[in-house]
């Protein structure tokens, strides 16, 4: 390809955070997230990604519905102020209330304010029993020139959820989780399992996939919820860019720099091979 036909590469530095939350206390969680966001900004992150339902604390107890709110709403306004002050993008999980319906949502906030939301397409059985309804759309937005979309946790069990994003030509998928210890006792075990799970989705979609889980314990009225923690980033060729390998359940953060277009980081021989698929 002639040099003048090669698209200039773009980059996006992302912090993928495995954060701890308190049960049904979005104000306290948001205050805590401010310190994690500041740490990410010090590491030159332009996008900071938090786990599923992290603003409320992941739970399937009905109390979580009491702190669900409209999107946009009071806490997205506070997130807007944080994003604006640091000139960054934020991806944060929260419980949404719309009329009589509730959704597990992930919001995207930018330097200019609220951008949009994604509603979990396939809530689990216990999430439905709690009161969460499925989403119906797979919106895609621009984040510094990267086409950006979401899946949430159990959405990954369906091949259609990533195929739809592939058809939308996404460059980046944030896939947050709320996984208990049964799916990984610590961040090393959890991310090791997710590598096997997500590499085929990354290569199918030819997109970066950013994966994270909540950390530590959440105390609820009916008992303690335990999360394995973990953060992972996979590139469009299915290579692990970085993952947490600590054998503990503490908060963690990885920071990776994404590049597009694909031709910017794939050797010409491999690129010709990819174009045959």
C-alpha positions, 0 to 999 in steps of 0.5 A: 500500500502506498505510504500516502494511502496508509491511515495515520494511527490513533491511540487511546490509553485506557485504565481498566479498574477492578474496584471495590464498592459499598452496598447500595451507597452510590455517594460513597462509591463515587467518592471512592472512585474519584481517587481511582480516577485520579490515579488513572489520570496520573498514568495518562489514561484517557478512558477509565472503565469500572465494573458492572453495577459498581456505582451501587455495588453489584448485588441481586438483592432487591434493595439495589432497586431502591437506589436505582435512578434515571439515566441521565440523572443525579449521579451521571451529572456528578460523573460528568463533572469529574470527566470534565475536570480531568478531560477524560471518558468514564465507563461506569456500571449502575442500576437504572430506573425507567418508569416501572422498569429496571436495568443493569446499565453501563454509562459512557461519560465524556469531557463534554458530558453524558454520551449514552448508556447500554442496558444488559441484554441478557440478565441472568435468572437471579437478576431477572428475579431481582427485577432487572429487565433486558435491554434491546439495543447495542449502541456504538459511540465515538471515543477519540476516533475509536468506535466503542460499544458494550457487553455486560457479563452474561451477555458474553454467553451469546455469540450474537452479542459480539457479532452485532458489535462486529457488524457495527465495526467496533474498535473497542468493547468494554465488557464489565462483570460482577462475578463471585468467587465461584468464577475465580478465587482471585484476580489471577484465576479469574483473568486466566479463565477469561482469557480462554473465554474472550480470545475467540470473541476478540478475534471474531470481532477484530476489536479490543476487549476490556474486561473487569470485575469487582474486588473484595467483599460487599456486606449486605443485610443478608450476608457477604458477597465475595468477588475475585477481582481482576482486569484484563485487556485483549487486542484484536488478534487475541493477544493478552495486552495485560492482565492482573496476576496477583493471587488476591482479591484487592482492588487493581488497575491495568493501563493499556494503550490501544491503536487503530487502524489494524494496519498500524500494528499488524505486520503486512503479511498477517494483515493480508492473511486477515483480509482473506477471512 
